[in-house]
Amino acid sequence: ELFQSLELWDDVVDCYTQMGKRKEARGVLEERLKKVAPTPRMYTAMGDLTELPECEAHYEKAWELSKGRYARAKVQLGR
């Protein structure tokens, strides 16, 4: 709730994921993607919350958005 009140959405998603509340984390991400410009971190987190093969598209989008600079997206694609 603290992160939500401070609008630290990446941290909200991380907290939900750590608590095993993947559905809530995905819901936050989906809402944020509708309201703000997407970031590589958002798409990588969405990939982490999605099953194969759909998750690969999220990692590829994160890599594309970062113009090849967001290493975590590339690492996840290699798994």
C-alpha positions as CSV (number, residue, x, y, z in Angstrom):
1,E,0.0,0.0,0.0
2,L,2.9,2.4,0.7
3,F,4.3,1.9,-2.8
4,Q,0.9,2.4,-4.3
5,S,0.3,5.7,-2.4
6,L,3.8,6.9,-3.6
7,E,3.0,5.6,-7.1
8,L,6.1,3.5,-7.2
9,W,4.5,1.0,-9.6
10,D,7.6,-1.0,-10.4
11,D,8.0,-1.7,-6.7
12,V,4.3,-2.5,-6.4
13,V,4.7,-5.2,-9.1
14,D,7.9,-6.5,-7.5
15,C,6.2,-6.8,-4.1
16,Y,3.2,-8.6,-5.5
17,T,5.4,-11.0,-7.4
18,Q,7.5,-11.7,-4.3
19,M,4.4,-12.4,-2.3
20,G,3.1,-14.9,-4.9
21,K,0.3,-12.6,-6.1
22,R,1.1,-12.9,-9.7
23,K,-2.5,-12.0,-10.8
24,E,-2.4,-8.7,-8.9
25,A,1.1,-7.9,-10.3
26,R,-0.1,-8.6,-13.8
27,G,-3.2,-6.4,-13.2
28,V,-1.1,-3.5,-12.1
29,L,1.1,-3.9,-15.2
30,E,-1.8,-4.0,-17.6
31,E,-3.3,-0.9,-16.1
32,R,0.0,1.0,-16.3
33,L,0.6,-0.1,-19.9
34,K,-2.8,1.5,-20.7
35,K,-2.0,4.8,-19.0
36,V,1.7,5.5,-19.5
37,A,4.4,5.0,-22.1
38,P,5.7,1.5,-21.8
39,T,9.2,0.9,-20.4
40,P,11.6,-2.1,-20.9
41,R,11.2,-2.9,-17.2
42,M,7.4,-3.1,-17.5
43,Y,7.6,-5.5,-20.5
44,T,10.2,-7.6,-18.8
45,A,8.1,-7.9,-15.7
46,M,5.1,-8.9,-17.8
47,G,7.2,-11.6,-19.4
48,D,8.2,-12.9,-16.0
49,L,4.5,-13.2,-15.2
50,T,3.5,-14.9,-18.4
51,E,3.9,-18.5,-19.5
52,L,5.8,-19.7,-22.6
53,P,5.6,-18.9,-25.5
54,E,3.8,-15.6,-24.9
55,C,6.5,-14.4,-22.5
56,E,9.1,-14.3,-25.3
57,A,7.1,-11.6,-27.1
58,H,7.2,-9.4,-23.9
59,Y,11.0,-9.9,-23.6
60,E,11.5,-9.1,-27.3
61,K,9.4,-5.9,-26.9
62,A,11.4,-4.9,-23.8
63,W,14.7,-5.4,-25.8
64,E,13.3,-3.4,-28.7
65,L,12.1,-0.5,-26.5
66,S,15.5,-0.3,-24.9
67,K,17.2,-0.2,-28.3
68,G,19.3,-3.2,-27.2
69,R,20.4,-1.8,-23.9
70,Y,18.2,-3.5,-21.2
71,A,20.3,-6.6,-20.5
72,R,17.7,-8.3,-18.3
73,A,15.4,-8.7,-21.3
74,K,18.1,-10.3,-23.4
75,V,19.1,-12.6,-20.5
76,Q,15.5,-13.7,-20.1
77,L,15.3,-14.4,-23.9
78,G,18.3,-16.7,-23.6
79,R,16.6,-18.9,-21.0
